[in-house]
Amino acid sequence: MKQFSTIQPPFIYWKWACAFLTKKTFHDIYEKYFKSRTKTLAQSNNTKFAVIKLLENVKDKEVMTDIFEDLSAAMEDLFATGCGAVVLALGNACRRLSTLQGRFVQHLMETFHCYDPEPRQLKIVSLVSRLVTYDVAYSEDNNEADKETYNVLYTGSQLVQTLLHFNKPIKIVQSLLEMDNSELRDLLCDSCGSRVMDAFVAAEFVGEKSREKLIQKLQGHYHTLACSKSGSRALDALWQSCDIKWRMTIGEELLTKEGALLSNNFGRILSSNYALPLLKSQKADWKSKQEHDSKKRKLFAGIVEPLGDAAANGDEPVKKKKRRNNNKLKE
């Protein structure tokens, strides 16, 4: 404990100060308090937040490489000690600085025991989203009930989203497209897992053909997604990224279960938003409406911007406090 007695006091202010430090001061603090200690600090619940803030604010790629070398080999230990948020912060730093991304993916696969043999790599999304190793997930000791339960964890979902935003996410995209249909459906119907769809359709380096393959893969499951609270928002994210051809494909499938759709609160909302009654009666008018809506959305895309990448960094959105209007003048 004496080792940390001289380290902890500065950490109290680190959370607020690190965003305002000059490059030289940041480097000096790293050299004095973090260098060669990052792994130890990251594995403690009392000091892991300091490492997370370090990763969120590091700008020097050489420093980033030092941190990566210290933490990458300890990923499994970090998850085992409940410090998976540090691994997430490491991944987000690799994304932000566009460095060490391939090595991060490799270390993550080794952590979840799916790097070798190579066919196991296709299970990376399924394993990371649930934070379970290949040995545990596909053990013969698991009963059927455990195998049928698909529990997505927040940190796991955030990690998958980060991986999809890497410069070369081909292995992650392949893993997602090779998932069992039932697993993919359960992932997207989960409150945390549904956010993976947001990353998939928004990621700069995920190609149009991959998006079309996902649309085709989900055929037969659109009704289930539409009638789920989280699944419906995942479906809506996919819908907003589709061209009219694929929207019609989705809409026509939903119409085959129109009765069940309208009897469900979430399904009824989507039916209205997608103008499914109009699609059913007048396809030409429906197409015109979709084209008009697409043009309007593109027109306002540059004006109305999203709230930011807080979710991508594992942060909760900041809620602004309402000020009371007491009509008193400030002195």
Summary of the structure (lengths in Angstrom):
residues: 331
radius of gyration: 23.1
end to end distance: 48.4
largest distance: 75.7
contacts: 969
relative contact order: 0.06
helix: 68%
strand: 0%
